[in-house]
Amino acid sequence: MNEPTKAYIAGFLDGDGSIMLQLVHRKDYKFGYQIRVSMCFYQKSKYKAELEKLKEILKFGYIRDRNDGMTEYTIVGKDEVKEVLEALQPYILFKSKHVSAALRILNEMGDRRKMLKEEFLRLARLVDSYSSLNYSKKRKHFAKNVEDFLNKRLNQPL
């Protein structure tokens, strides 16, 4: 990806995009929760073709039409999001705190299969602190939920 393309996509993310780190309850996961990392670009559905071009450039993710006349291009996954954010970081203006914080957390995540419960809880707390950069009415899982789950599962306080 050339520099002008990176700058253009960074501007798009700054204006019509989002970077999210979320705690998602997963019964089959070792710690009961997943840290889901994603980034989205939003446009009216009449510009779906442009989002498809963007997907061709970035090579990750999927596109979906919403019921409200909007289309989302979403990239999910630690490695995929990290690669895109690292490429765009020098050109990000409005969401520079988001990108820096997200990359810090992504670099600390490592392999969750080898992670200790204390490490996962620390990351969950970082996700909580990251959420202060975003506005979400629907957020329902916090580090406290992870801690309660682990205490209940292990019958001992962390």
C-alpha positions as CSV (number, residue, x, y, z in Angstrom):
1,M,0.0,0.0,0.0
2,N,1.5,3.3,-1.0
3,E,1.7,6.3,1.3
4,P,-1.1,8.4,-0.3
5,T,-3.4,5.4,0.0
6,K,-2.5,4.9,3.7
7,A,-3.1,8.6,4.3
8,Y,-6.5,8.4,2.6
9,I,-7.6,5.3,4.5
10,A,-6.4,6.9,7.8
11,G,-8.6,9.9,7.1
12,F,-11.5,7.7,6.4
13,L,-11.0,5.9,9.7
14,D,-10.7,9.2,11.5
15,G,-14.0,10.4,10.1
16,D,-16.2,7.4,9.4
17,G,-14.6,4.6,11.3
18,S,-14.2,3.1,14.7
19,I,-11.7,0.9,16.6
20,M,-13.2,-1.3,19.2
21,L,-11.9,-3.6,21.9
22,Q,-14.7,-5.5,23.6
23,L,-15.1,-8.2,26.3
24,V,-17.4,-10.9,24.9
25,H,-18.8,-13.6,27.2
26,R,-17.8,-17.1,25.8
27,K,-18.7,-20.1,27.9
28,D,-16.3,-22.3,26.0
29,Y,-13.3,-20.0,26.6
30,K,-10.7,-20.7,29.3
31,F,-11.4,-17.4,31.1
32,G,-15.1,-17.2,30.2
33,Y,-14.5,-14.1,28.0
34,Q,-12.9,-13.1,24.7
35,I,-11.2,-9.8,24.0
36,R,-12.7,-9.0,20.5
37,V,-10.7,-6.5,18.5
38,S,-12.3,-4.9,15.5
39,M,-12.4,-1.9,13.3
40,C,-15.2,-0.7,11.1
41,F,-15.7,1.8,8.2
42,Y,-19.2,3.1,7.7
43,Q,-20.9,4.5,4.6
44,K,-24.4,4.9,3.1
45,S,-25.2,1.7,1.2
46,K,-25.1,3.5,-2.1
47,Y,-21.3,3.7,-1.6
48,K,-20.9,0.0,-1.0
49,A,-18.7,-0.4,-4.1
50,E,-16.2,2.0,-2.5
51,L,-16.1,-0.1,0.6
52,E,-15.5,-3.2,-1.5
53,K,-12.5,-1.4,-3.1
54,L,-11.2,-0.6,0.4
55,K,-11.6,-4.3,1.3
56,E,-9.6,-5.2,-1.8
57,I,-6.8,-2.9,-0.6
58,L,-6.7,-4.0,3.0
59,K,-7.3,-7.7,2.2
60,F,-9.2,-8.5,5.5
61,G,-12.7,-8.5,6.8
62,Y,-16.2,-8.6,5.5
63,I,-18.9,-6.2,4.3
64,R,-22.5,-6.2,5.5
65,D,-25.6,-4.1,4.7
66,R,-27.5,-2.9,7.7
67,N,-31.2,-2.3,7.8
68,D,-30.8,1.4,8.3
69,G,-29.4,2.2,4.8
70,M,-25.8,1.9,6.0
71,T,-23.1,-0.5,5.0
72,E,-20.2,-1.6,7.3
73,Y,-16.8,-2.8,6.3
74,T,-15.5,-4.7,9.4
75,I,-12.1,-6.2,10.2
76,V,-12.0,-8.5,13.2
77,G,-9.0,-10.1,14.8
78,K,-6.0,-9.2,16.8
79,D,-3.4,-9.7,14.0
80,E,-5.5,-8.3,11.2
81,V,-6.4,-5.1,13.1
82,K,-2.9,-4.7,14.3
83,E,-1.5,-4.9,10.8
84,V,-3.9,-2.2,9.5
85,L,-3.4,0.1,12.5
86,E,0.4,-0.1,12.2
87,A,0.2,0.9,8.5
88,L,-2.2,3.8,9.2
89,Q,-0.8,5.1,12.5
90,P,1.5,7.8,11.0
91,Y,-1.5,9.4,9.3
92,I,-4.1,9.2,12.0
93,L,-5.1,12.6,13.4
94,F,-8.4,12.5,15.4
95,K,-8.1,8.9,16.6
96,S,-4.4,8.9,17.4
97,K,-5.1,8.1,21.1
98,H,-7.4,5.2,20.0
99,V,-4.7,3.8,17.7
100,S,-1.9,4.1,20.2
101,A,-3.9,2.6,23.1
102,A,-5.2,-0.2,20.9
103,L,-1.7,-1.1,19.6
104,R,-0.4,-1.1,23.2
105,I,-3.1,-3.6,24.2
106,L,-2.7,-5.7,21.1
107,N,1.1,-5.9,21.6
108,E,0.5,-7.2,25.2
109,M,-2.2,-9.8,24.2
110,G,0.1,-12.6,23.1
111,D,-1.3,-16.1,22.9
112,R,-4.4,-16.5,25.1
113,R,-3.9,-20.2,25.3
114,K,-0.7,-19.6,27.3
115,M,-2.0,-16.7,29.3
116,L,-2.4,-16.8,33.1
117,K,-5.7,-15.6,34.6
118,E,-4.0,-12.6,36.2
119,E,-2.7,-11.5,32.8
120,F,-6.1,-11.9,31.2
121,L,-7.7,-9.9,34.0
122,R,-5.1,-7.1,33.5
123,L,-5.9,-7.0,29.8
124,A,-9.6,-6.9,30.6
125,R,-8.9,-3.8,32.7
126,L,-7.0,-2.3,29.9
127,V,-10.1,-2.9,27.6
128,D,-12.2,-1.1,30.2
129,S,-9.8,1.9,30.1
130,Y,-9.8,1.9,26.3
131,S,-13.6,2.1,26.4
132,S,-13.4,5.6,27.8
133,L,-12.2,6.7,24.4
134,N,-15.4,5.4,22.7
135,Y,-19.0,6.1,23.3
136,S,-21.2,2.9,23.7
137,K,-24.7,2.6,25.0
138,K,-24.7,-1.1,24.7
139,R,-21.6,-2.1,26.6
140,K,-22.5,-4.8,29.1
141,H,-19.2,-6.7,29.9
142,F,-16.5,-5.2,32.1
143,A,-13.3,-6.4,33.8
144,K,-15.4,-6.8,36.9
145,N,-17.5,-9.4,35.1
146,V,-14.4,-11.3,34.2
147,E,-13.1,-11.1,37.7
148,D,-16.4,-12.3,39.2
149,F,-16.4,-15.2,36.6
150,L,-12.9,-16.2,37.5
151,N,-13.5,-16.0,41.3
152,K,-16.6,-18.1,41.0
153,R,-15.0,-20.6,38.7
154,L,-11.9,-20.9,40.8
155,N,-13.5,-20.4,44.2
156,Q,-10.8,-18.0,45.3
157,P,-10.3,-14.3,44.9
158,L,-7.7,-13.1,42.4
